[in-house]
Amino acid sequence: MANASHTYDQIYLKVKNGFTGDSSIWDQTYEYIRLHPKDLFLISPHRIWSIGHQIIYHGNIQLFQRILTLYNEKENPIDIRSTTKDTTKPKTILDIANERKEYYKDQYDYIKRLFDQDKFIEACKKEDWSTIDAMLAQDPTLINEKPLYCSNYFIHHLIHYGDVRKFDEYNLQNNPFRLELQNADGKTALDLANEGKKKELIEELERLLQMHVREREPTMSSQLREDFRRDDTVDVPKEKNNQSTVPVPISLREPTTILVQPPPQPSPAPIAVSPQVLKNLTCKLTKKIFVDPVKASDGKTYERAAIKKYLLDNRFSPETGEQMNDEFIDDITTRDLISKLRQQKLLS
């Protein structure tokens, strides 16, 4: 363990010189960073690299992964894009990993993925939809990933954003959200929706969760499964709790010549637009799916022509009752979602 005599420069030199036969160096480094987390990417005045950059240079990705567990957004943030002070071109740890990937290919793959996750979650925080869309188009699996040190997944950021249309747009167009994902506080998307009293999102999340429960229900009756088990029974000693779970070869009896036709499997149910989403895509005034949706001054979405006509004789919101003006903003999110659902033949 790092003791009081270990200074930044001492640890830096140990890491810079690599392993050098002393197996305790990396443990000493971890303990030092645990006590001084801000020093990971600190560059002292007379140096051009940090401890973190040296760790990656020497390919010790296990130590770097271990160190990452020390950081979190709330109390101990980290900037993995910190650069060296190289005069020609400052380098990130990704640049260094790329230069060293001939020797440490797995390290490069890990750091590259980490940078992608970091960029994606930063875009989620900023509600930078164009960056989010571009990254998901290139790699849809990012939708359910985040760096270890980030508090929330994309799904949690969408719940904070609070627009069920936006939620459904991403859930339908990309890899489905993993609804069970928990943030740093141990809360799921449904937990956050309940805390924020976001009724539309609560209803949609509960519907999706119920769908997942139904999809996990067995497709084969318990009796049929029992029949198959009896047909294929072999005498194998019962496994004890302390035995290895590594499979061992066993002798099967001679198979019978009777061919059993497997039962037909039901086709997966098509993804359907929920009643709640359909309601959100329907104008309260026209009772029809939006064609030219706009957000009015009450924050609600209406068909443009319908709300303009309504405001000729009324100055109070048909939904909230508050006084309204004639200012409108194109509701691009709703319009795009309707377009995508129609392309998928989920909406007539």
C-alpha positions in Angstrom: 0.0 0.0 0.0 1.0 3.6 -0.6 2.4 5.1 2.5 2.8 8.7 3.6 6.2 8.9 2.0 4.9 8.3 -1.5 4.7 11.6 -3.3 3.2 12.3 -6.7 6.7 12.4 -8.3 7.7 9.1 -6.7 4.5 7.3 -8.0 4.9 9.0 -11.4 8.5 7.7 -11.7 7.4 4.2 -10.7 4.7 4.1 -13.3 6.9 5.7 -16.0 9.6 3.1 -15.5 7.0 0.3 -15.8 7.1 -3.0 -14.0 10.9 -3.3 -13.4 10.5 -6.5 -11.4 8.5 -5.0 -8.5 5.1 -6.5 -8.5 3.9 -4.1 -5.9 4.2 -1.0 -8.1 0.7 -1.2 -9.5 -0.9 -1.8 -6.1 1.0 1.3 -4.8 -0.3 3.3 -7.8 -3.9 2.3 -7.1 -3.6 3.1 -3.4 -2.1 6.5 -4.2 -4.8 7.4 -6.7 -7.5 6.2 -4.3 -6.2 8.7 -1.8 -5.5 11.4 -4.4 -8.0 10.8 -7.3 -7.4 14.2 -8.8 -3.8 13.3 -9.5 -4.6 10.6 -12.1 -4.4 13.1 -15.0 -2.4 15.8 -13.1 0.7 16.9 -15.0 3.3 18.6 -12.8 5.1 21.7 -14.2 8.2 19.9 -15.2 6.5 16.9 -17.0 4.4 16.5 -20.1 2.5 13.3 -19.2 0.3 12.2 -16.3 0.2 9.0 -14.3 -2.9 8.0 -16.2 -1.2 8.4 -19.6 1.8 6.4 -18.4 -0.5 3.5 -17.3 -2.0 3.3 -20.7 1.4 3.5 -22.4 2.5 0.4 -20.4 -0.7 -1.4 -21.3 -1.9 -2.0 -17.8 -5.6 -1.9 -18.7 -6.5 -4.0 -15.6 -5.1 -1.3 -13.3 -6.9 1.5 -15.3 -10.2 -0.4 -15.1 -9.7 -0.8 -11.4 -8.9 2.9 -11.0 -12.1 3.9 -12.9 -14.2 2.3 -10.1 -13.0 5.2 -7.9 -14.8 7.8 -9.9 -18.4 9.0 -10.1 -20.1 12.1 -11.5 -21.5 13.4 -8.2 -18.5 13.3 -5.8 -15.4 12.4 -7.8 -15.7 13.2 -11.5 -13.1 12.2 -14.1 -12.2 13.7 -17.5 -11.0 10.8 -19.6 -10.2 13.2 -22.5 -7.4 14.9 -20.5 -4.4 15.4 -22.8 -0.7 15.4 -22.4 1.4 18.5 -22.9 3.3 17.2 -25.9 4.4 20.2 -27.9 3.7 18.7 -31.3 0.2 17.4 -30.5 -1.3 16.8 -27.1 -2.5 13.2 -26.7 -5.4 11.6 -25.0 -5.3 8.1 -23.6 -7.1 7.0 -26.7 -4.3 8.4 -28.9 -1.7 6.6 -26.8 -3.7 3.3 -26.9 -3.9 3.7 -30.6 -0.2 4.1 -30.9 0.4 1.1 -28.7 -2.3 -1.2 -30.1 0.2 -3.4 -31.9 1.2 -4.5 -28.4 -2.0 -4.1 -26.5 -4.9 -4.6 -28.9 -7.5 -5.4 -26.1 -6.5 -2.2 -24.4 -7.2 -0.1 -27.5 -10.6 -1.8 -28.0 -11.6 -1.0 -24.4 -10.5 2.6 -24.5 -12.1 3.2 -27.9 -15.4 1.8 -26.6 -15.0 3.9 -23.4 -14.6 7.1 -25.4 -17.7 6.2 -27.5 -19.8 5.6 -24.4 -18.5 8.8 -22.8 -19.3 10.9 -25.9 -22.8 9.3 -26.2 -23.7 10.0 -22.6 -22.5 13.5 -22.8 -24.8 14.0 -25.8 -27.6 12.5 -23.8 -27.0 15.0 -20.9 -27.1 17.9 -23.3 -30.1 16.6 -25.2 -28.0 16.7 -28.4 -30.4 14.7 -30.5 -28.4 15.0 -33.7 -25.3 13.5 -32.1 -27.3 10.8 -30.4 -29.0 9.9 -33.7 -25.7 9.7 -35.6 -24.0 7.5 -33.0 -27.0 5.2 -32.7 -27.2 4.9 -36.5 -23.6 3.7 -36.4 -23.9 1.5 -33.3 -27.4 0.8 -31.9 -26.0 -1.1 -28.9 -24.8 2.2 -27.3 -28.4 2.8 -26.3 -28.0 0.6 -23.3 -24.4 1.4 -22.3 -22.6 4.0 -20.2 -19.1 4.4 -18.7 -18.8 3.1 -15.2 -18.4 6.6 -13.7 -21.5 8.1 -15.3 -24.7 8.2 -13.2 -27.4 7.6 -15.8 -28.1 5.5 -18.9 -29.8 7.1 -21.9 -33.1 5.8 -20.7 -32.8 7.7 -17.4 -32.0 10.9 -19.3 -35.1 10.5 -21.5 -37.2 10.1 -18.4 -35.8 13.4 -17.0 -36.5 14.9 -20.4 -40.1 13.8 -20.0 -41.4 13.4 -23.5 -43.1 10.0 -24.1 -43.0 10.5 -27.8 -39.2 10.9 -27.7 -39.0 7.8 -25.6 -41.0 5.7 -28.0 -39.1 7.1 -31.0 -35.9 5.7 -29.7 -37.3 2.5 -28.3 -39.0 1.7 -31.6 -36.2 2.8 -34.0 -33.2 1.2 -32.2 -32.3 -1.7 -30.0 -35.1 -1.8 -27.4 -34.3 -0.2 -24.1 -33.4 -2.5 -21.2 -36.0 -1.4 -18.8 -34.3 -3.0 -15.8 -31.2 -0.8 -16.0 -30.5 1.0 -12.8 -28.7 4.3 -12.4 -26.0 5.1 -9.8 -28.7 5.5 -7.2 -30.2 2.1 -8.0 -33.3 3.5 -9.7 -34.9 2.2 -12.9 -36.6 4.3 -15.5 -40.0 3.5 -13.9 -38.7 4.6 -10.5 -37.7 8.0 -11.9 -41.0 8.4 -13.8 -42.9 7.6 -10.6 -40.8 10.1 -8.6 -41.5 12.8 -11.2 -45.2 11.9 -11.5 -44.8 11.6 -15.3 -48.1 9.9 -16.0 -47.6 9.2 -19.7 -44.2 7.7 -19.2 -45.4 5.6 -16.3 -48.2 4.2 -18.4 -45.9 3.4 -21.3 -43.2 1.9 -19.1 -45.7 -0.3 -17.3 -47.1 -1.4 -20.7 -43.7 -2.4 -22.0 -42.8 -4.2 -18.7 -46.0 -6.2 -19.0 -45.2 -7.1 -22.6 -41.8 -8.4 -21.5 -43.4 -10.5 -18.8 -45.7 -12.1 -21.4 -42.8 -12.7 -23.8 -41.0 -14.6 -21.1 -43.9 -17.0 -20.5 -43.1 -20.6 -21.6 -44.4 -21.5 -25.1 -44.5 -25.2 -24.2 -46.9 -26.7 -21.7 -45.4 -28.1 -18.5 -46.8 -31.5 -19.4 -45.2 -31.5 -22.8 -41.9 -30.5 -21.3 -42.2 -33.4 -18.8 -42.8 -35.8 -21.7 -39.6 -34.6 -23.4 -37.7 -35.0 -20.1 -38.9 -38.6 -19.7 -38.0 -39.5 -23.3 -34.4 -38.2 -22.9 -33.7 -39.2 -19.4 -30.2 -40.5 -18.7 -28.8 -41.8 -15.4 -26.4 -39.2 -14.3 -25.3 -38.8 -10.6 -26.9 -35.8 -8.9 -24.7 -32.8 -8.7 -23.6 -31.8 -5.3 -23.2 -28.2 -4.3 -19.4 -28.5 -3.9 -18.9 -30.2 -7.3 -17.5 -28.5 -10.4 -20.0 -27.3 -12.9 -17.7 -28.1 -15.8 -19.6 -30.6 -18.0 -18.2 -34.1 -18.1 -18.8 -36.7 -20.9 -21.8 -39.0 -20.4 -23.0 -42.0 -22.4 -26.5 -41.6 -23.8 -28.7 -44.6 -24.5 -29.4 -45.6 -28.1 -32.0 -43.2 -29.5 -35.3 -44.5 -30.7 -36.3 -44.3 -34.4 -39.6 -42.5 -33.6 -39.5 -39.0 -35.0 -41.2 -36.4 -32.8 -42.6 -33.3 -34.6 -41.8 -30.3 -32.4 -44.9 -28.2 -31.6 -45.3 -25.1 -33.8 -43.9 -22.0 -32.1 -46.1 -18.9 -32.1 -44.9 -16.0 -34.2 -43.6 -13.1 -32.1 -46.3 -10.5 -31.6 -45.6 -7.4 -33.7 -44.7 -4.3 -31.8 -47.8 -2.2 -31.5 -48.3 1.4 -30.8 -49.8 1.7 -27.3 -53.1 3.5 -26.7 -51.2 6.1 -24.7 -48.8 6.8 -27.6 -51.7 7.0 -30.0 -53.4 9.5 -27.7 -50.3 11.6 -27.7 -50.2 11.6 -31.5 -53.8 12.7 -31.7 -54.9 16.4 -31.7 -57.3 17.2 -28.9 -59.2 19.6 -31.2 -59.5 17.5 -34.4 -59.5 14.1 -32.8 -57.2 13.0 -35.6 -53.5 12.0 -36.0 -51.3 15.1 -36.4 -50.4 16.3 -39.8 -48.8 19.6 -39.0 -48.2 19.5 -35.2 -47.1 22.6 -33.3 -46.4 23.4 -29.7 -48.5 26.3 -28.5 -47.8 28.7 -25.6 -49.4 26.4 -23.1 -46.8 23.8 -23.9 -49.3 21.4 -25.5 -49.2 20.1 -29.1 -52.0 20.8 -31.5 -52.8 20.7 -35.2 -51.6 24.0 -36.6 -54.8 25.0 -38.5 -57.0 23.8 -35.6 -55.4 25.8 -32.9 -55.2 28.9 -35.0 -58.9 28.6 -35.7 -59.6 27.9 -32.0 -57.8 31.1 -30.9 -59.9 33.3 -33.1 -62.7 33.0 -30.5 -60.9 31.7 -27.4 -57.8 32.9 -25.6 -57.6 30.2 -23.0 -56.0 26.8 -23.5 -58.3 23.9 -24.3 -56.1 21.6 -22.2 -54.7 23.7 -19.3 -57.1 26.6 -19.1 -54.3 29.1 -19.0 -54.2 32.2 -21.2 -52.6 31.7 -24.6 -50.9 33.8 -27.3 -50.4 33.2 -31.0 -46.9 31.9 -30.8 -46.2 28.4 -32.1 -43.2 26.2 -32.5 -43.0 23.3 -34.9 -43.2 20.0 -32.9 -40.6 18.2 -34.9 -40.3 15.3 -32.5 -44.0 14.4 -32.9 -43.9 14.9 -36.6 -40.8 12.7 -37.0 -42.2 9.9 -34.8 -45.5 9.8 -36.8 -43.4 9.6 -40.0 -41.2 6.7 -38.6 -44.2 4.8 -37.3 -45.9 5.0 -40.7 -42.7 3.8 -42.4 -42.8 0.8 -40.1 -46.5 0.3 -40.9 -47.3 0.7 -37.2 -49.6 3.7 -37.9 -52.2 4.2 -40.6 
